[in-house]
Amino acid sequence: QVQLVESGGGLVQAGGSLRLSCAASGSIFSAYAMGWYRQAPGKQRELVAVITKGGSTNYADSVKGRFTISRDNAKNTVYLQMNSLKPEDTAVYYCNAPGSNLAWGQGTQVTVSS
């Protein structure tokens, strides 16, 4: 029923910026807190940013001050603005609703070159 489609990734130089989008289809989008996750090769998937139904945000220490999560409920879309990118940000980025057991999308690859 709910499908998550991430987009906006790419190859960027260290210090650059990207804006990721997550479109959620077939759902009551406003009912969910949403998060951005990332998974680098050989590492666990980690939650890097969360936005609640009411718009409150929290970030992993590794991205705090550099990434901004936002949502547009009318568009069923969550965004992740990523600035001052570092090579260690290289990962596949996914969106999902924490604790919801929704199916994962295919993610979007972010590669930051040094």
GIVENWO-V158359 format. One line per field, one symbol per residue. ss: DSSP state (@ for helix, = for strand, . for the rest). phi: phi as a letter, one per 20 degrees, with the letter a starting at -180 (. if undefined). A space follows every 50 residues. Layout:
ss: ???
phi: ???
//
This chain:
ss: ..=====..====....========...@@@..======......===== =.....===.......======@@@.======....@@@.======.... .......======.
phi: .ecdcebofrdbfgnecbcecceddmbegffdfccdcbcegmcffcedbc cfgenfcbcfgfdgnddcebbcffdlcdcceddlfcgfefaedcdaegme mffffemcfdcdee
//
